[in-house]
Amino acid sequence: MKLGMNTLKISLIALALFAAFSGCASKQPAAEKAAASPFQDYINNLNDKVDPYWKQQLKLALDNPQNAKTLIEGHAEVTVGLEISLDKHGTVKKTKIVKTSGYRIIDNAALAAIKKASPLPAPPKEWVKGKLATIRWEFVLKDQ
């Protein structure tokens, strides 16, 4: 299998954002879906802010073609999940891996992307509990 940056599709997916919104979208009543739609703007803004850093960090991590081949060969998808705690202004206070990709180099690229992207967009005030909002974010690397 020959891999290069052109064959890798990188996507960023929001998972559970806040306990009140952790149910499946398809199970939410129409009124809840309408109320949740402003939060989609936040997710889009967050994705726009983090994605360039993820791509940059991933490129650095996989700059050696042997790293890319070793990491991806035999895997259709490699995923790392993070839990990000940020204050009401968007400053990242804590980031931890909640789902490892199984590859330290990929996990570290995801952590570095969040660090470099900080401050993130300020979370909706409804998400801030106490002094922090907690977001779960998943980075997915796909072999295309």
C-alpha positions, 0 to 999 in steps of 0.5 A: 500500500502506497501512502502519501498526504494526498491519500489521507483524508483528515476529518474532525468530528465533534462527539459529546459536547455537553451532558444535556446534548449527549443524546443522538440527534435523531432521537431529539424532539424537533424543539430540541433540535431547533434549540441545539442549532446555534450550537452547530455554529460553535462546532463549525467555528471550533472545527475551522479553528482546530483543523488547520493545526491538526493537518499541520501536526499530522503532516509533521508526524507523518513526514517520514513515509515509513511512519505513514506506512507503518501507522496506517497499513492494515487500518482503514481508520485511526482515531484519537479522542480527546476531552478538552476543558476550557474556560468561558473565554476559550482558553484550554485549561486541560486536555486528556486522551480518552480514546487512544489511537494506539499510536503515540505519534498520532495521539501527540499530534492531536494534543499538539493541535489543540495546544496550538489552536488555543485559545479556542472559540469561547464555548456557549455559556450554557456549556460552562459549568462552574468555571469550565466547559468540557468538550469531547473531540475526535480526530480521525485519520482515514486511508483513502 
